[in-house]
Amino acid sequence: MVTNQVRHNHSTKVRQASGDRAFGILNTILLLLFCFFVLFPLVHMLAVSFSGGYHVLRGEVKFWPKGWTLYTYRSLLSDNSVPHAYWNTIKYTVLGTSLAVFMTALCAYPLSRPKFFGRRFFNFLVIFTMLFNVGMVANFMVVFSLHLKNTIFAILLPTAINVYNMVIMRTFFQNIPEEIYESANLDGANDMQTFLLIILPISKPVVASMILFYAVGKWNEFMPALLYFDNKADFPMQMILRNIVLSSQATDTSTDSALVGQSLKYAAIFITIAPILAVYPFLQRFFTKGIMVGSLKG
């Protein structure tokens, strides 16, 4: 009887080990396929942007440039509007992200405190704006009536707080032990001092996640500039990229111009996304922790 039980336990462990190995192999294959489908467009785009038009025309460029050339990048950067638009994008992203993260934290902190008067009412108002958006026309009318059109505030203020990000940060603050708040209160710190000197410094994971969320959004957006800016000198890089894509689709009638337009589009896209790709690895280690802690209450 004992021998049969031992054999049964051994066979069960063997089946479990075999199942774990099969599951691990399947996961590895799926992840490799996912990485391939994600990376192939980026690698192909980069290879085409550095390749000669003849090799692109023959469809010879896949993963590695052929007929190596910097013509498309020189042509793109020789346009004075591109460096200026790039600087505008950096300016809008840095200022917009800084303001958005601070305002989101400033909104999330009081809504996370159980003794805040009217907490449920204000939570309802904030969540209501996420469920029911007034739309583009109403936003434009508000910006226009406040005389913010053609100013940097038209980019910064309307998107200063994202409700979804605020909910994540609010939940993170709620998970901070109550003893920390009580200790700060006993030491004579008021609410603002507690928020700035104690809560924010220990909230690095969620703050880093918010910086990443807002920075990516600010870096990629072009619709506010399209709506609120009339002067081309105020355009971000995404507007320049949009104009390149639209102009190449509308005016390319010959093979050569199509090749040039395609290479310019790829070069502009890579120049646009390169900073985000460079910054993400430094914030990635905070990303998972900040989202998990800010998404779960318990």
C-alpha positions as a Markdown table, in Angstrom:
| # | Residue | x | y | z |
|---|---|---|---|---|
| 1 | Met | 0.0 | 0.0 | 0.0 |
| 2 | Val | 2.8 | 2.4 | 0.9 |
| 3 | Thr | 4.7 | 1.5 | -2.2 |
| 4 | Asn | 1.7 | 2.2 | -4.4 |
| 5 | Gln | 1.2 | 5.6 | -2.7 |
| 6 | Val | 4.9 | 6.5 | -3.3 |
| 7 | Arg | 4.6 | 5.5 | -6.9 |
| 8 | His | 1.4 | 7.5 | -7.3 |
| 9 | Asn | 3.1 | 10.6 | -5.8 |
| 10 | His | 6.2 | 10.2 | -7.9 |
| 11 | Ser | 4.1 | 9.9 | -11.1 |
| 12 | Thr | 2.1 | 12.9 | -10.1 |
| 13 | Lys | 5.3 | 15.0 | -9.6 |
| 14 | Val | 6.6 | 13.8 | -13.0 |
| 15 | Arg | 3.4 | 14.9 | -14.7 |
| 16 | Gln | 3.5 | 18.2 | -12.9 |
| 17 | Ala | 7.1 | 18.8 | -13.9 |
| 18 | Ser | 6.4 | 17.8 | -17.5 |
| 19 | Gly | 3.4 | 20.2 | -17.5 |
| 20 | Asp | 5.5 | 23.0 | -16.1 |
| 21 | Arg | 8.2 | 22.5 | -18.8 |
| 22 | Ala | 5.6 | 22.4 | -21.6 |
| 23 | Phe | 4.0 | 25.5 | -20.2 |
| 24 | Gly | 7.4 | 27.3 | -20.0 |
| 25 | Ile | 8.3 | 26.3 | -23.5 |
| 26 | Leu | 4.9 | 27.5 | -24.9 |
| 27 | Asn | 5.3 | 30.8 | -23.0 |
| 28 | Thr | 8.8 | 31.3 | -24.4 |
| 29 | Ile | 7.6 | 30.6 | -28.0 |
| 30 | Leu | 4.7 | 33.0 | -27.6 |
| 31 | Leu | 6.8 | 35.8 | -26.1 |
| 32 | Leu | 9.4 | 35.4 | -28.8 |
| 33 | Leu | 6.7 | 35.7 | -31.5 |
| 34 | Phe | 5.3 | 38.7 | -29.7 |
| 35 | Cys | 8.8 | 40.4 | -29.6 |
| 36 | Phe | 9.3 | 39.6 | -33.2 |
| 37 | Phe | 6.0 | 41.3 | -34.3 |
| 38 | Val | 6.7 | 44.3 | -32.0 |
| 39 | Leu | 10.3 | 44.8 | -33.1 |
| 40 | Phe | 10.1 | 44.0 | -36.8 |
| 41 | Pro | 8.4 | 47.2 | -37.8 |
| 42 | Leu | 10.9 | 49.3 | -35.8 |
| 43 | Val | 13.9 | 47.5 | -37.2 |
| 44 | His | 12.5 | 47.6 | -40.7 |
| 45 | Met | 11.7 | 51.2 | -40.4 |
| 46 | Leu | 15.2 | 52.0 | -39.2 |
| 47 | Ala | 16.8 | 49.9 | -41.9 |
| 48 | Val | 14.8 | 51.6 | -44.7 |
| 49 | Ser | 15.6 | 55.1 | -43.4 |
| 50 | Phe | 19.3 | 54.4 | -43.7 |
| 51 | Ser | 19.1 | 52.6 | -47.1 |
| 52 | Gly | 19.5 | 53.8 | -50.7 |
| 53 | Gly | 16.4 | 54.3 | -52.8 |
| 54 | Tyr | 17.4 | 51.6 | -55.3 |
| 55 | His | 17.5 | 48.8 | -52.7 |
| 56 | Val | 14.3 | 50.0 | -51.2 |
| 57 | Leu | 12.6 | 49.9 | -54.6 |
| 58 | Arg | 13.8 | 46.3 | -55.2 |
| 59 | Gly | 12.4 | 45.3 | -51.8 |
| 60 | Glu | 15.8 | 44.2 | -50.6 |
| 61 | Val | 15.7 | 45.9 | -47.2 |
| 62 | Lys | 14.4 | 43.8 | -44.3 |
| 63 | Phe | 16.5 | 43.9 | -41.1 |
| 64 | Trp | 19.7 | 45.6 | -42.3 |
| 65 | Pro | 20.3 | 48.8 | -44.3 |
| 66 | Lys | 21.6 | 48.4 | -47.9 |
| 67 | Gly | 23.3 | 51.1 | -49.8 |
| 68 | Trp | 23.9 | 52.9 | -46.5 |
| 69 | Thr | 23.1 | 56.6 | -46.7 |
| 70 | Leu | 22.3 | 59.5 | -44.4 |
| 71 | Tyr | 20.5 | 61.5 | -47.1 |
| 72 | Thr | 17.0 | 61.3 | -45.5 |
| 73 | Tyr | 18.2 | 62.4 | -42.1 |
| 74 | Arg | 20.3 | 65.3 | -43.6 |
| 75 | Ser | 17.3 | 66.3 | -45.7 |
| 76 | Leu | 15.0 | 66.2 | -42.7 |
| 77 | Leu | 17.3 | 68.0 | -40.3 |
| 78 | Ser | 18.3 | 70.7 | -42.9 |
| 79 | Asp | 14.7 | 72.0 | -42.6 |
| 80 | Asn | 14.8 | 74.7 | -39.9 |
| 81 | Ser | 11.3 | 73.9 | -38.8 |
| 82 | Val | 12.3 | 70.4 | -37.7 |
| 83 | Pro | 14.8 | 71.3 | -35.0 |
| 84 | His | 12.5 | 74.1 | -33.8 |
| 85 | Ala | 9.5 | 71.7 | -33.7 |
| 86 | Tyr | 11.7 | 69.2 | -31.8 |
| 87 | Trp | 12.5 | 71.8 | -29.2 |
| 88 | Asn | 8.8 | 72.7 | -29.0 |
| 89 | Thr | 8.0 | 69.0 | -28.3 |
| 90 | Ile | 10.6 | 68.8 | -25.6 |
| 91 | Lys | 9.3 | 72.0 | -24.0 |
| 92 | Tyr | 5.6 | 70.9 | -24.1 |
| 93 | Thr | 6.5 | 67.5 | -22.8 |
| 94 | Val | 8.7 | 68.6 | -19.9 |
| 95 | Leu | 6.3 | 71.4 | -18.8 |
| 96 | Gly | 3.2 | 69.5 | -19.4 |
| 97 | Thr | 4.4 | 66.3 | -17.6 |
| 98 | Ser | 5.6 | 68.3 | -14.6 |
| 99 | Leu | 2.4 | 70.2 | -14.3 |
| 100 | Ala | 0.2 | 67.1 | -14.9 |
| 101 | Val | 2.0 | 64.9 | -12.3 |
| 102 | Phe | 1.9 | 67.6 | -9.7 |
| 103 | Met | -1.8 | 68.5 | -10.3 |
| 104 | Thr | -2.7 | 64.8 | -10.4 |
| 105 | Ala | -1.0 | 64.2 | -7.1 |
| 106 | Leu | -2.5 | 67.3 | -5.6 |
| 107 | Cys | -5.9 | 66.0 | -6.6 |
| 108 | Ala | -5.3 | 62.4 | -5.5 |
| 109 | Tyr | -4.0 | 63.2 | -2.1 |
| 110 | Pro | -7.1 | 64.8 | -0.5 |
| 111 | Leu | -9.4 | 62.3 | -2.2 |
| 112 | Ser | -7.4 | 59.5 | -0.6 |
| 113 | Arg | -7.9 | 60.8 | 3.0 |
| 114 | Pro | -10.9 | 59.3 | 4.7 |
| 115 | Lys | -11.5 | 62.4 | 6.8 |
| 116 | Phe | -11.6 | 64.8 | 3.9 |
| 117 | Phe | -15.0 | 66.6 | 4.0 |
| 118 | Gly | -17.1 | 65.9 | 0.9 |
| 119 | Arg | -14.7 | 63.2 | -0.2 |
| 120 | Arg | -17.4 | 61.0 | -1.9 |
| 121 | Phe | -19.0 | 64.0 | -3.6 |
| 122 | Phe | -15.7 | 65.2 | -5.1 |
| 123 | Asn | -14.8 | 61.6 | -6.1 |
| 124 | Phe | -18.1 | 61.3 | -7.9 |
| 125 | Leu | -17.5 | 64.6 | -9.8 |
| 126 | Val | -14.0 | 63.6 | -10.9 |
| 127 | Ile | -15.1 | 60.1 | -12.0 |
| 128 | Phe | -18.1 | 61.6 | -13.8 |
| 129 | Thr | -15.8 | 63.6 | -16.1 |
| 130 | Met | -14.0 | 60.4 | -17.1 |
| 131 | Leu | -17.3 | 58.7 | -18.0 |
| 132 | Phe | -18.9 | 61.6 | -19.9 |
| 133 | Asn | -16.6 | 63.8 | -22.0 |
| 134 | Val | -17.9 | 67.1 | -23.3 |
| 135 | Gly | -16.2 | 66.6 | -26.6 |
| 136 | Met | -13.8 | 68.5 | -28.9 |
| 137 | Val | -16.1 | 71.5 | -29.7 |
| 138 | Ala | -16.8 | 72.3 | -26.1 |
| 139 | Asn | -13.1 | 72.1 | -25.2 |
| 140 | Phe | -12.3 | 74.4 | -28.1 |
| 141 | Met | -14.9 | 76.9 | -27.0 |
| 142 | Val | -13.6 | 76.9 | -23.5 |
| 143 | Val | -10.0 | 77.5 | -24.6 |
| 144 | Phe | -11.1 | 80.2 | -27.1 |
| 145 | Ser | -13.3 | 82.0 | -24.5 |
| 146 | Leu | -10.4 | 82.1 | -22.0 |
| 147 | His | -8.1 | 83.6 | -24.6 |
| 148 | Leu | -5.7 | 80.7 | -24.4 |
| 149 | Lys | -5.6 | 80.0 | -28.1 |
| 150 | Asn | -2.1 | 80.3 | -29.6 |
| 151 | Thr | -0.6 | 80.2 | -26.2 |
| 152 | Ile | 1.3 | 77.4 | -24.5 |
| 153 | Phe | -1.4 | 77.2 | -21.8 |
| 154 | Ala | -3.8 | 75.7 | -24.5 |
| 155 | Ile | -1.5 | 72.7 | -24.5 |
| 156 | Leu | -0.8 | 72.5 | -20.8 |
| 157 | Leu | -4.0 | 73.3 | -18.9 |
| 158 | Pro | -6.8 | 71.2 | -20.6 |
| 159 | Thr | -5.0 | 67.9 | -20.1 |
| 160 | Ala | -3.4 | 68.8 | -16.7 |
| 161 | Ile | -5.2 | 65.9 | -14.9 |
| 162 | Asn | -6.0 | 62.5 | -16.4 |
| 163 | Val | -8.7 | 60.9 | -14.2 |
| 164 | Tyr | -7.5 | 57.3 | -14.8 |
| 165 | Asn | -4.0 | 58.3 | -13.6 |
| 166 | Met | -5.5 | 60.2 | -10.7 |
| 167 | Val | -7.4 | 57.1 | -9.5 |
| 168 | Ile | -4.2 | 55.0 | -9.6 |
| 169 | Met | -2.3 | 57.6 | -7.6 |
| 170 | Arg | -5.2 | 58.0 | -5.2 |
| 171 | Thr | -5.3 | 54.2 | -4.5 |
| 172 | Phe | -1.5 | 54.3 | -4.0 |
| 173 | Phe | -1.9 | 57.0 | -1.3 |
| 174 | Gln | -4.6 | 55.0 | 0.3 |
| 175 | Asn | -2.3 | 52.0 | 0.7 |
| 176 | Ile | 0.3 | 54.1 | 2.6 |
| 177 | Pro | 0.1 | 53.0 | 6.3 |
| 178 | Glu | -2.0 | 55.4 | 8.4 |
| 179 | Glu | 0.8 | 55.4 | 11.0 |
| 180 | Ile | 2.9 | 57.6 | 8.7 |
| 181 | Tyr | 0.2 | 60.2 | 8.5 |
| 182 | Glu | -0.3 | 60.1 | 12.3 |
| 183 | Ser | 3.5 | 60.4 | 12.9 |
| 184 | Ala | 3.6 | 63.5 | 10.7 |
| 185 | Asn | 0.7 | 65.0 | 12.5 |
| 186 | Leu | 2.3 | 64.4 | 15.9 |
| 187 | Asp | 5.5 | 66.1 | 14.6 |
| 188 | Gly | 3.4 | 69.2 | 13.8 |
| 189 | Ala | 3.3 | 68.9 | 10.0 |
| 190 | Asn | 0.3 | 70.4 | 8.3 |
| 191 | Asp | -1.4 | 68.7 | 5.3 |
| 192 | Met | 0.7 | 70.4 | 2.7 |
| 193 | Gln | 4.0 | 69.6 | 4.5 |
| 194 | Thr | 2.9 | 66.0 | 4.9 |
| 195 | Phe | 2.1 | 65.8 | 1.2 |
| 196 | Leu | 5.3 | 67.5 | -0.1 |
| 197 | Leu | 7.9 | 66.3 | 2.5 |
| 198 | Ile | 6.7 | 62.8 | 3.4 |
| 199 | Ile | 4.1 | 61.3 | 1.0 |
| 200 | Leu | 5.7 | 62.3 | -2.4 |
| 201 | Pro | 9.2 | 61.1 | -1.5 |
| 202 | Ile | 7.9 | 57.7 | -0.5 |
| 203 | Ser | 5.7 | 57.5 | -3.6 |
| 204 | Lys | 8.5 | 57.2 | -6.2 |
| 205 | Pro | 7.1 | 54.1 | -8.0 |
| 206 | Val | 3.7 | 55.6 | -8.8 |
| 207 | Val | 5.2 | 59.1 | -9.5 |
| 208 | Ala | 7.6 | 57.5 | -12.0 |
| 209 | Ser | 4.7 | 55.6 | -13.6 |
| 210 | Met | 2.7 | 58.8 | -13.9 |
| 211 | Ile | 5.8 | 60.6 | -15.4 |
| 212 | Leu | 6.0 | 57.8 | -18.0 |
| 213 | Phe | 2.3 | 57.9 | -18.8 |
| 214 | Tyr | 2.1 | 61.7 | -19.1 |
| 215 | Ala | 5.4 | 62.0 | -20.9 |
| 216 | Val | 4.4 | 59.5 | -23.6 |
| 217 | Gly | 1.0 | 61.1 | -24.0 |
| 218 | Lys | 2.4 | 64.6 | -24.2 |
| 219 | Trp | 5.2 | 63.6 | -26.6 |
| 220 | Asn | 2.9 | 61.9 | -29.0 |
| 221 | Glu | -0.1 | 64.3 | -29.1 |
| 222 | Phe | -0.7 | 66.6 | -32.0 |
| 223 | Met | -4.4 | 67.3 | -31.8 |
| 224 | Pro | -4.2 | 70.2 | -29.4 |
| 225 | Ala | -1.6 | 71.9 | -31.6 |
| 226 | Leu | -3.8 | 71.3 | -34.6 |
| 227 | Leu | -6.8 | 72.9 | -32.9 |
| 228 | Tyr | -5.2 | 75.7 | -30.9 |
| 229 | Phe | -2.1 | 76.9 | -32.9 |
| 230 | Asp | -2.2 | 79.0 | -36.0 |
| 231 | Asn | 1.5 | 79.8 | -36.1 |
| 232 | Lys | 3.7 | 77.0 | -37.6 |
| 233 | Ala | 6.5 | 78.1 | -35.3 |
| 234 | Asp | 4.6 | 76.8 | -32.4 |
| 235 | Phe | 4.0 | 73.3 | -33.9 |
| 236 | Pro | 5.5 | 70.3 | -32.1 |
| 237 | Met | 7.4 | 67.5 | -34.0 |
| 238 | Gln | 4.2 | 65.4 | -34.3 |
| 239 | Met | 2.6 | 68.1 | -36.4 |
| 240 | Ile | 5.6 | 68.1 | -38.7 |
| 241 | Leu | 5.5 | 64.3 | -39.0 |
| 242 | Arg | 1.7 | 64.5 | -39.7 |
| 243 | Asn | 2.4 | 67.1 | -42.5 |
| 244 | Ile | 5.1 | 64.9 | -44.0 |
| 245 | Val | 2.8 | 61.9 | -44.1 |
| 246 | Leu | -0.1 | 63.8 | -45.5 |
| 247 | Ser | 2.0 | 65.7 | -48.1 |
| 248 | Ser | 3.8 | 62.6 | -49.3 |
| 249 | Gln | 0.4 | 60.8 | -49.7 |
| 250 | Ala | -1.1 | 63.7 | -51.6 |
| 251 | Thr | 1.8 | 64.7 | -53.9 |
| 252 | Asp | 3.8 | 61.5 | -54.6 |
| 253 | Thr | 3.1 | 60.6 | -58.2 |
| 254 | Ser | 6.5 | 59.1 | -59.3 |
| 255 | Thr | 8.4 | 56.2 | -58.0 |
| 256 | Asp | 11.4 | 58.3 | -56.9 |
| 257 | Ser | 9.3 | 60.8 | -55.0 |
| 258 | Ala | 7.5 | 57.9 | -53.3 |
| 259 | Leu | 10.7 | 56.4 | -52.2 |
| 260 | Val | 12.0 | 59.7 | -50.9 |
| 261 | Gly | 8.7 | 60.3 | -49.1 |
| 262 | Gln | 8.7 | 56.8 | -47.6 |
| 263 | Ser | 12.3 | 57.2 | -46.3 |
| 264 | Leu | 11.5 | 60.7 | -44.9 |
| 265 | Lys | 8.5 | 59.3 | -43.1 |
| 266 | Tyr | 10.5 | 56.5 | -41.6 |
| 267 | Ala | 13.3 | 58.9 | -40.6 |
| 268 | Ala | 10.9 | 61.4 | -39.0 |
| 269 | Ile | 9.1 | 58.6 | -37.1 |
| 270 | Phe | 12.3 | 57.2 | -35.7 |
| 271 | Ile | 13.6 | 60.7 | -34.7 |
| 272 | Thr | 10.2 | 61.3 | -33.0 |
| 273 | Ile | 10.1 | 58.0 | -31.0 |
| 274 | Ala | 13.8 | 57.7 | -30.2 |
| 275 | Pro | 13.7 | 59.8 | -26.9 |
| 276 | Ile | 10.8 | 57.7 | -25.5 |
| 277 | Leu | 12.7 | 54.5 | -26.3 |
| 278 | Ala | 15.7 | 55.9 | -24.6 |
| 279 | Val | 13.9 | 57.1 | -21.4 |
| 280 | Tyr | 11.7 | 54.1 | -20.9 |
| 281 | Pro | 14.3 | 51.6 | -19.6 |
| 282 | Phe | 15.2 | 54.0 | -16.8 |
| 283 | Leu | 11.6 | 54.2 | -15.6 |
| 284 | Gln | 10.6 | 50.6 | -16.3 |
| 285 | Arg | 11.8 | 49.3 | -12.9 |
| 286 | Phe | 9.3 | 51.6 | -11.2 |
| 287 | Phe | 6.5 | 51.0 | -13.7 |
| 288 | Thr | 5.2 | 47.6 | -12.6 |
| 289 | Lys | 5.4 | 48.3 | -8.9 |
| 290 | Gly | 3.7 | 51.6 | -9.2 |
| 291 | Ile | 0.8 | 50.3 | -11.3 |
| 292 | Met | 0.2 | 47.2 | -9.2 |
| 293 | Val | 0.2 | 49.0 | -5.9 |
| 294 | Gly | -1.9 | 51.8 | -7.4 |
| 295 | Ser | -4.4 | 49.5 | -8.9 |
| 296 | Leu | -5.2 | 47.2 | -5.9 |
| 297 | Lys | -6.6 | 48.2 | -2.5 |
| 298 | Gly | -6.0 | 45.9 | 0.4 |
